[in-house]
Every structure is written in structure tokens, then in C-alpha cells.
């Protein structure tokens, strides 16, 4: 099994195989529109603009599991990112990242990079995972760490 075994669903319900991103460096994050960390959307977009031509793709997965900070529909979450932060990277449908309904993708990511907490559960919005061009999950960056701190890691994978 690899990252390319999974698919993501767009806000409009279209399934996108992650195999479509094979050979790219992926930065995958669970996101939210009404979180104190929401400005990280802007930081993620900057990284996407800076490194996209070299092969970085940012994938955002809105999640409402943390204090109800993504209350709207998937379409509303996508529009919020585009309007308020100029996000051009793919935003997928709302996704559970923990618990019995956690998406298989996030179960896999947590299994590959369990983090530093007592459990591998995602602790909050804007947990970020880096995947190399071969599909290996190489890093997990916790929510309070700015995406900007990931530049060196991203550059090492490009």
C-alpha cells in the first residue's frame, strides 16, 4: 500500500486518485475556515506559488472535528479559501481525520508519521504531512508550526 492507493473527493463529489500526483512532492493538510490558524491558508498558497513549478502540490482537506471550526459545506469551505486567501491549490471535500469515520488517507498518513503526542491522532487543524516524489510520507508538521518552517524540508524533496 502507498499514498497512491487512495483517492480524494472534490467538493462537487468527483473522485481524484492520488496516483494523479505521482512524481510530485505533496503537502497534505487538514484545514478549517474559522480557526485561529486559518491564516496558514495564505502561507500554504505562498509555498504552492513558490515551489509549484518545481513539483510541489498542496492538498487541503477541510475538517470540522476540532471545535466545529469548519461548519459549512465543502463548497463553502473551498470558496472561503479562494476568496479570502487566493488559494489556487486543490481543496477537497470535508474529511474526518480521527475516529471511526477517519478517511483511509488520513489513517495511512498517521500510520506513516505518528507524530509526537501520546497517540497518532491529529491534534488540531493544519497538521501538515509531506510526501516525497516516490510516495513516501517523510514528515509531519504539527498545527502551530507555520508552513514557512517547512521550506527546507520541501526544498530537500524537490
Rosetta blueprint (number, residue, H / E / L):
1 X L
2 X L
3 X H
4 X H
5 X H
6 X L
7 X E
8 X E
9 X E
10 X E
11 X L
12 X L
13 X L
14 X L
15 X E
16 X E
17 X E
18 X H
19 X H
20 X H
21 X H
22 X L
23 X L
24 X L
25 X E
26 X E
27 X E
28 X E
29 X E
30 X E
31 X E
32 X L
33 X L
34 X L
35 X L
36 X L
37 X L
38 X L
39 X L
40 X H
41 X H
42 X H
43 X H
44 X H
45 X H
46 X H
47 X H
48 X H
49 X H
50 X H
51 X H
52 X H
53 X H
54 X H
55 X L
56 X E
57 X E
58 X E
59 X E
60 X E
61 X E
62 X E
63 X L
64 X L
65 X L
66 X L
67 X L
68 X L
69 X L
70 X L
71 X L
72 X L
73 X L
74 X H
75 X H
76 X H
77 X H
78 X H
79 X H
80 X H
81 X H
82 X H
83 X H
84 X H
85 X H
86 X L
87 X L
88 X L
89 X L
90 X E
91 X E
92 X E
93 X L
94 X L
95 X L
96 X L
97 X L
98 X L
99 X L
100 X L
101 X L
102 X L
103 X L
104 X H
105 X H
106 X H
107 X H
108 X H
109 X H
110 X H
111 X H
112 X H
113 X L
114 X L
115 X L
116 X L
117 X L
118 X L
119 X L
120 X L
121 X L
122 X L
123 X L
124 X L
125 X L
126 X L
127 X L
128 X E
129 X E
130 X E
131 X E
132 X L
133 X L
134 X L
135 X L
136 X L
137 X E
138 X E
139 X E
140 X E
141 X E
142 X L
143 X L
144 X L
145 X L
146 X L
147 X H
148 X H
149 X H
150 X H
151 X H
152 X H
153 X H
154 X H
155 X H
156 X H
157 X H
158 X L
